[in-house]
Amino acid sequence: MRLSDLARRFLEALRFFSQGFRERAVDTIEKELSEMESSFALLLYSSFVGLPSPPPLVGLALLPYMEREFSIMLAKSRRLDDAWAVWADLADI
């Protein structure tokens, strides 16, 4: 095996690992962005869960831009179980 073949294989392996690291980094950033969008939507429309919220005009002004996040938030809330109700049921409260 020549040195040039060894170098070529090393560069191929390096490209393979580099591609894997890039894909993993992109997946992580996309997940983080999704979580940040959800947090922003919760802060903006926290009145739905009983938390103090910003002035209503701010929420209304941003509502057209938040339609996707709002629908995702509502879909997530339909799928969630009430953890406190489960614990209360276990404790016979």
N, C-alpha and C positions, 0 to 999 in steps of 0.2 A: 504494500500500500504506500503510495507516494504522499508526500507532504501536502501537495495541492488537494488531493482527494480528502485527506484528513481535515484540512482547513475548510473545504466545501461542506463536508458533513457537519462540522462544528457550527458553521454559519447557518445551515439549515435547522439544526437543533435550536440555535439561538433565536431564529425567526419564529419557530414553533412556540417556544416558551414566551417570547415577546407578544405574540398574538393572543395567547391564553391570558397573560396578565392584562392586556388591554381590554379584552372582553370582560374579564372579571371586574376591572375598574369601572367600565361603562355600566355594568349591571348594578354595582354598588351605588354609583352616582344617580342612576335612575330611581332606585329604591329610596335613596335619601331625598331626592326631589319630590317623590310622591308623598313621603311623610311630611315634608315641609309644606306642601300644598294643603295637606289635610290639617295640619296645625294652624295654618293661616286661615283656612275656612272655619275652623272651630273658634278661633279668636274673633273672627269677623261676625259670625252668626252664633255666638255663644248663648244668646237669649233662648235658643231652642232647648238648651239643657239646663237653663236656670242660672247661668252665670252672668255677672254684669257685662254689658256689651258696650261697644263704642256707640257714638250717636247714630240714630237710625238713618240719617241722611248719608252717612259714609257707607253703610251696608247697602242701602238702596242704590247708590251711585255705582258700586262695584258689582252688584248682582248680575248684570248681563255678562260680565267677564267670568263670573264664578258659577255659571250654570252647570258645567261639567262636574266641578267639585261638589256642588250642592247635591246633585243626583247621586254621586258616589257616596257621599256622607249618609244620605237617606237609605241607600241600599245596604250599606254596612250596618246601620242601626237596626234594620229589619232582621239581619242575620245573627246579631249578638244575643247571647243569653244574659239574663240578669244575674250576675254573680252573687249579689247580696241576697237575692231571693233563694238561690241554691243553698247558701250558708244558713239562712233563716230556716229553711226547710229541714236541713240536717240537724239544727239545734231545736227543732220543734217550737219555734217562736210564733 
